[in-house]
Amino acid sequence: MTIRSMTGFGRASGAVGPDRTAEVGVRSVNSRFLDLTVKTRETEAALEPALRRAFSKRLQRGKVEVSLRLRRTGASDVSVTVDEALLQTLLSKLSALAERYPIEGRLSLRDLMTIPQAVVVETPLETFSETEVAAIEALAEQAASALVAMRTAEGAAIAADLAPRLGLLRQKAAAVSATLRERVRSLFPDVSIDPARLEQEAALAADRADVAEELQRLQGHLDQFEGILRNGDGSVGKTLDFLSQEILRELNTLGSKSRDLASTREILDMKSEIEKIREQVQNVE
C-alpha cells in the first residue's frame, strides 16, 4: 500500500427513496488532524451522523468538507404564508407618503420578498426511513471511496518525487563518509582502518571530524523513510514529517562539524533536498 495525499475530491449521487435523490460531495486539504465538517440543511440534520460515519472510518487526517444536496422528485410540501395585514398597513403608509412626497406608492413582487415577515416560506421537518438513511450512507461511502482513490493517486505521485531525492541524500551521505575515511587515513597512514571501527579511529584525530555517529543515524533514518514509502499503511504523514526533522537535525550537526569545503557543500545540498522533502511530506495523510 502506498502513501496517500490529504488533497482530493469525491462525489456520488443517486436515488435514496421513491421521491428523493441525493448528491454527496467531499473535498479535502491539509490538516494536522482529521477536521471533518458536514454541511446539511437544518431539516436534514438527522442525516449528519450517517455522513460522519462514512467518512470517519476511511480517513485519518485532513480538513474534510462534506456537502449533501437532497432533492424531491415528487410534489413539495412547502407552505407559503403572506401577512396580508402587514402588507395592508404598509401600503396605506406608502399611499399617504406618496401624497406628500414625490415617491411611488406601489410595491413590486421583488419589493414584497424583501420585507421581513411579509412572506414566510416554511418547509416541514424532514423524516427519513431507515432505508433512506442507509441509501444516503451508501452514497457517502461511494464519495469517500472516490476521495481516497484520488488521494492515493496523488500519494503515489508524491512517493515518486521523494524516491530520487532520498537516493540523492544517500549518495551525498556516502560521499561525506568517504571524505571522512580519507581524512582519517591521511592522519594515520600506517594504520589499517576497519570500517566497523571508523568511529574509534576518527576519535583519535582529536578534532571535530568525528561524525560517524551522525552518519549512522542519518543512514538509519533514510532506511526507515524508504521503508514507509514502500510499505506505508494508514496515516504515515506525521511519522515521515518526524523523520524529515530528524534527518535535518543530523545534517545540521554534520554541518557544524564539517572542516573541509567538499563535505560542507555536500551537506548544504542535502539540507536543500530534505527541505523539499519536508514540503512534500506536509501533504501526506
Order of alpha helices (4+ residues) and beta strands (2+ residues): beta-beta-beta-alpha-beta-beta-alpha-alpha-beta-alpha-alpha-alpha-alpha-alpha
